[in-house]
Amino acid sequence: MSTRQPEPTPERLDEIRGRERAATKGPWGFYDGDTYADVAADLEMTSRSSYTYRQKIARLEDEDVYDDPAREDWNEEQASAQMAADARFIAHAREDVPALLAEIDRLTADNAELDQSLDKVMRERDDLHEVADKLAYAIAPIEVIGEHSSGNDPWENALDHVTSASAVERLRFLFGSARDRADKLAAQVAELETTLRTEAAVSRAAMLDEAAKVARSLRQFERTVGPRASAQVSENVGILRVADELDRRAAEARAAQTGGE
């Protein structure tokens, strides 16, 4: 059973790059003889049993295969096949190693971009949380609906203070939709980390516009009288202020995006 090799450190990758640069320039090829195999730079076959080359890199002998105690009982055909496989590996390493190093560089750059996307998504999710908080505390003060904790949800409490029980379920659905969008953003982060390809491109301005629409939908237009009528007017005014603030932020976000292009 093979042992899993540790991930290469930057220092080890630098050592590999140094060895690759110092080695004879390629391309390398190999010649498979009856009892030996030659690895050489710019190897070209001139006939079935002869070739030209710029520089010989290594010669392998089939008898060396028997140095491994596990191969003492091998026949000549097995030894010759192993010798050819080793020569083929050495010859192709001249191109395989640079290709693998280039792929490592590409994946490293992709990881850096994914880290930036992760930071962006997390900041935008936090902004949504802040907007929802402002909306909730515009409906009722913190002394009434409390703070976020494992046993308290001020967003849910704010909904209970907005309107009748029949409409609370609808408002909870709207808040739940906003919360689902935040959860989907977090899911996108996980997908980015596993696939290394998914881009997180969430528009701050679009999210603020959506939040403003949600805020305006919270206004109440039921016919009421007495203290409830005054409370309803006050609630609607507070909700409109929050919606206006969201519109202002969305406009700033669009302006900043246009300026950065």
Buried (B, 14 or more C-beta within 10 A) or exposed (E): EEEEEEEEEEEEBEEBBEEBEEBEEBEBBBBBBEEBBBBBBBBEEEEEEEBEBBEEBBBBBBEBBBEEEEEEEBEEEEBBBBBBEBBBEBBBBBEEBBEEBEEBEEEEEEEEEBEEBBEBBBEBBEBBBEBBBBBBBBBBEEEEBBEEEEEEBBBBBBBBBBBEEEBBEEBBEBBEEBBEBBEEBEEBBEEBBEEEEBEBEBBBBEBBBBBBEBBBEBBBEEEEEEEEEEEBEEBBEBBBEBBEBBBEBBEEBBEEEEEEE
